[in-house]
Amino acid sequence: MQSLQDPVTALKGVGDKKAEQLATLGITTVEDLLTHYPSRYDDFAPTNLEVAVDKQKVTLHGTVISAPVVSRYGYRKSRLSFRLQTGHQVVQVIFFNQPYFKDHLQVNGDVTVVGTWQRARQQVWGTKLLTVKPGEETIGAVYAANKHVKQATLHQLIEVAFHQYQHVIATLLPVALRQRYQLLDRPTMIKWLHFPTTGEQAKQARRTAAYEEVFLFQLRLQSMRLARRTADGLQIWYDNEELRAFIKTIPFELTAAQKRVVNEICRDLRSPFQMNRLLQGDVGSGKTIVAAIAIYATILTGHQAALMAPTEILAAQHAAKLAEVFTDTPVNVALLTGSLTAKQHTELLKQIAAGQCNLIIGTHALIQDQVHFANLGLAIIDEQHRFGVEQRKLLREKGLQPNVLAMTATPIPRTLSITAYGEMDVSVIDELPAGRKAIKTTWLKSDQGEAALSFLTAQLQQGAQAYVVSPLIEESEKIDVQNATALYEHLAAHFQPEYQVGLLHGRMSNDEKATVMADFAAGKVQVLVATTVIEVGVDNPNATVMVIYDADRFGLAQLHQLRGRVGRGGRQSYCLLVADPKTSEGKQRMETMVATTDGFVVAQRDLELRGAGDLLGKKQSGMPEFKVADPVADLKMMQYARQDALNLLEQPQWDQQDENQPLVHYLTQQNLQTHFD
Ligand SMILES: Nc1ncnc2c1ncn2[C@@H]1O[C@H](COP(=O)(O)OP(=O)(O)OP(=O)(O)O)[C@@H](O)[C@H]1O
């Protein structure tokens, strides 16, 4: 039986060689070929020759009025020419080295020629020959092609595929949805995408394809969520009183937002289903203590918890902070990073496997194959946008359905998170601890460098500590380090011996980094010159000044992260951006930073300035890529599709209905359980 999943070799005229070539475009099945949608369309509306520009593209409808003649010259060169009557004019049409077009031409026949206009000679040098009738509005699909597979080949194969398989193209979208949004059935959609006769057809087909894409995407996500709700998870039935007693030992009062998210997380832990929750909170909003409470609850029940951080500095910092939070408790903290000696490493792995340590903190080293947990109950992933979907999955697979809590300080506009994190439940800390003062941000031009230094001096005199971030050189970590070192030497010469200056960059050993961080935390170093290694998570509540050089080289999200390193205590904090932006976008970034400290506002602005793909860093975030839909431009569609998918999945017996069989089939193919499996 024919199926769209048939390999392309099932098509007439496609052998192994052509299949290999198609594979270079990621096309292996008939479905791949049929959904290799055009990237754009050429418009073949006729050109008015009277206003045609010399050497520009023209499209002419007309009648062939002289027998086409092919003359050959040189090595394999040829020239095909004939006369074309178009309107009242007669022009000469010439095709170089395309003698085979002769077979498509006959005297008195109607044709459309696309080519370049040679005004002085009254000739058209043709590039395309179409057999369209004059008067018909016409557009032609243009595909992403490469050196192995040419445009013409794609046109031809897609046509073959459509003819051979159109009767097995099942419409996936339920009829009610198609009616509500006036969408096409799938065979028509595919036909009109590839072979539209009008621009309107192509537009309608694109709309259907975009909705189909986001609907299927949301159907997958939502069925994953629902499946989790029915599958067995690990229930963390902790003792409420014991947890409360622990919370009482925290030296500050939790904010209302922290209390709310703690409740959401604890409800998940106690439920018999696996937790898969994202904790979003702006920089400094206090995510760590929330994580600590979840860890404590887990460990109370005799399970282990793991916390994975993006860098060694952060892993070490979390370990130090949590060890302090958990003094005099049954929690014992282990730090598993790449910098352990082989012997320490082996020893630690044994302890983890034996369940002797119950909180394991680490970097990517945590998800290596040799790490075996005795009974992992909770996996926490910090700064989750740095981890891909695969890594999240690996960690989750380490234990028997461990509960997963992902934390991110990158505020994502709520509207986008339904795409980026659609399969997760989301908790948001939307409130900063009381007493925090908004960070005062100033933008200085680089010729005001002196002013920056004297401001810094005045602050140091009042006992402040400061970060100074050196310019970012994206292309080269080496130059980055050189820059930071030069800046460090400059500032050391300026401030020492009164104030100590430290240096932190990515090429230092982990021990060196740890030492300087510890000195900075202890107040032995007042000015810390750093590259962006301090970007995420570094926490020293006494630091109140952040100076960022060449700030226009950083994206908004990164600037917001960097600024978030200060303003973490009760004292007034400052951020100085030193920059001479050359583009208007650069200027707007500086202005946004000066205007607001709210991460969600910054993120929204970033989105407007850059678009979703960039904002989320496609590869890092696990943000899906779409063929047709655009998560920003088609946002409304995404919201509707999400609701539509949920409504469908929640209908009793939806998967028994005939009409939905193509969707059930689709989900099974995607290797995912549906709600009722
Ligand atoms: N409710 C609270 N009241 C007072 N201080 C708090 C409160 N919650 C957290 N803090 C303190 O605020 C600081 C920031 O907290 P934390 O490091 O958890 O922030 P975060 O959300 O992880 O931010 P980032 O993403 O920037 O690291 C810490 O020094 C923490 O001890």
The ligand as a Tripos MOL2 file, in Angstrom:
@<TRIPOS>MOLECULE
LIG
   31    33     1     0     0
SMALL
NO_CHARGES

@<TRIPOS>ATOM
      1 N1         12.5340   36.7040   50.0830 N.pl3     1 LIG1
      2 C1         13.7720   37.2040   50.1480 C.ar      1 LIG1
      3 N2         14.0430   38.2680   50.9450 N.ar      1 LIG1
      4 C2         15.2880   38.7770   50.9820 C.ar      1 LIG1
      5 N3         16.3270   38.3220   50.2730 N.ar      1 LIG1
      6 C3         16.1200   37.2790   49.4720 C.ar      1 LIG1
      7 C4         14.8330   36.6650   49.3410 C.ar      1 LIG1
      8 N4         14.9220   35.6500   48.4830 N.ar      1 LIG1
      9 C5         16.2060   35.6250   48.0520 C.ar      1 LIG1
     10 N5         16.9310   36.5970   48.6580 N.ar      1 LIG1
     11 C6         18.3470   36.9110   48.4170 C.3       1 LIG1
     12 O1         18.4030   37.5820   47.1480 O.3       1 LIG1
     13 C7         19.5920   37.2380   46.4530 C.3       1 LIG1
     14 C8         19.2240   36.7050   45.0840 C.3       1 LIG1
     15 O2         18.6410   35.4260   45.2150 O.3       1 LIG1
     16 P1         19.0120   34.2640   44.2130 P.3       1 LIG1
     17 O3         20.4900   34.1420   44.0420 O.co2     1 LIG1
     18 O4         18.2390   33.0950   44.5890 O.co2     1 LIG1
     19 O5         18.4350   34.8990   42.9200 O.3       1 LIG1
     20 P2         18.1240   34.2130   41.5570 P.3       1 LIG1
     21 O6         16.6790   34.2980   41.3190 O.co2     1 LIG1
     22 O7         18.7780   32.8930   41.5230 O.co2     1 LIG1
     23 O8         18.8020   35.2480   40.6030 O.3       1 LIG1
     24 P3         19.8710   35.0150   39.4610 P.3       1 LIG1
     25 O9         19.1370   34.3600   38.3640 O.co2     1 LIG1
     26 O10        20.2750   36.3990   39.1770 O.co2     1 LIG1
     27 O11        20.9520   34.1990   40.0620 O.co2     1 LIG1
     28 C9         20.3160   36.2350   47.2890 C.3       1 LIG1
     29 O12        21.3560   36.8810   47.9660 O.3       1 LIG1
     30 C10        19.2320   35.7100   48.2280 C.3       1 LIG1
     31 O13        19.7550   35.2840   49.4620 O.3       1 LIG1
@<TRIPOS>BOND
     1     1     2 1
     2     2     3 ar
     3     2     7 ar
     4     3     4 ar
     5     4     5 ar
     6     5     6 ar
     7     6     7 ar
     8     6    10 ar
     9     7     8 ar
    10     8     9 ar
    11     9    10 ar
    12    10    11 1
    13    11    12 1
    14    11    30 1
    15    12    13 1
    16    13    14 1
    17    13    28 1
    18    14    15 1
    19    15    16 1
    20    16    17 2
    21    16    18 1
    22    16    19 1
    23    19    20 1
    24    20    21 2
    25    20    22 1
    26    20    23 1
    27    23    24 1
    28    24    25 2
    29    24    26 1
    30    24    27 1
    31    28    29 1
    32    28    30 1
    33    30    31 1
@<TRIPOS>SUBSTRUCTURE
     1 LIG1         1 GROUP 0 **** ****
